[in-house]
Amino acid sequence: MKRTLFACLLFTLGVTVGGFSQKLLLEVWAFPDSCLPGDINGDANLDVSDPIALLQHLFVGGPEPAKCEVTCPASKQVILVRHAERDPGGDAPLNEEGRARAQALATMLRNAKIDGLFPSDYIRTQQTLEPLSLAKNIDMEVIPTREPSNAEVAQSIVDKVKSLPPGSRSVFAQHSFTVHHILDAFNVPKSQREGLSVSGSNYDNLLVIQVPATGEPNLLWMSYGEINN
């Protein structure tokens, strides 16, 4: 089993933005009107270098996005993944492919600022975040998922994000049966997730929800952790 762990350039070139244009990539890190919206690298131009600069900052510790002179409340980022591959049956742990994908997630985010790791109370989500927890030396905080309804789980995640400080970045590992409820709870427009499938063999979605202090959230939809046999 070959494990493909993403380097920055490979990730940037291989990123899959489901149903979105470059415009959404630019809007994910939007600035106030007094700045040039989407000018991530501060060169006074809007071009392909801006989303690349954003991804480099987010995943490999690249330079901070260009700052505006005005001050506005910092948005929050929510990184949402489904648990990685597992064998059938009950609360089964991750299989070999799943462990490789979990490691790929940890590698991708190793240089990112992470303020919280939140799996569900199923072992497969906890094992998905375990390599990242070890790499960042951050304890995981379990979000109860077995007993509450899907809508209640989604609202508990929204409430948790609200309790985090402005500018925070948190990672949640959830399930095929909760992901769309979570997107609903964050009021992510349906148009931003058209064609998104998180069931069956679709384990590679990495969803970045940009939650502004005011206004509509943005969803950046990518794939991660390609597993080759």
HELIX and SHEET records of a PDB file:
HELIX    1   1 CYS A    8  GLY A   14  1                                   7    
HELIX    2   2 GLN A   22  GLU A   27  1                                   6    
HELIX    3   3 SER A   49  VAL A   60  1                                  12    
HELIX    4   4 GLU A   96  MET A  108  1                                  13    
HELIX    5   5 ILE A  123  LYS A  136  1                                  14    
HELIX    6   6 ASN A  150  SER A  163  1                                  14    
HELIX    7   7 VAL A  179  ALA A  185  1                                   7    
HELIX    8   8 LYS A  190  ARG A  193  5                                   4    
SHEET    1   A 2 LYS A   2  ARG A   3  0                                        
SHEET    2   A 2 ILE A 227  ASN A 228 -1                                        
SHEET    1   B 5 GLY A 116  PRO A 119  0                                        
SHEET    2   B 5 ARG A 169  GLN A 174  1                                        
SHEET    3   B 5 LYS A  76  ARG A  82  1                                        
SHEET    4   B 5 ASN A 205  VAL A 211 -1                                        
SHEET    5   B 5 ASN A 218  SER A 223 -1                                        
END                                                                             
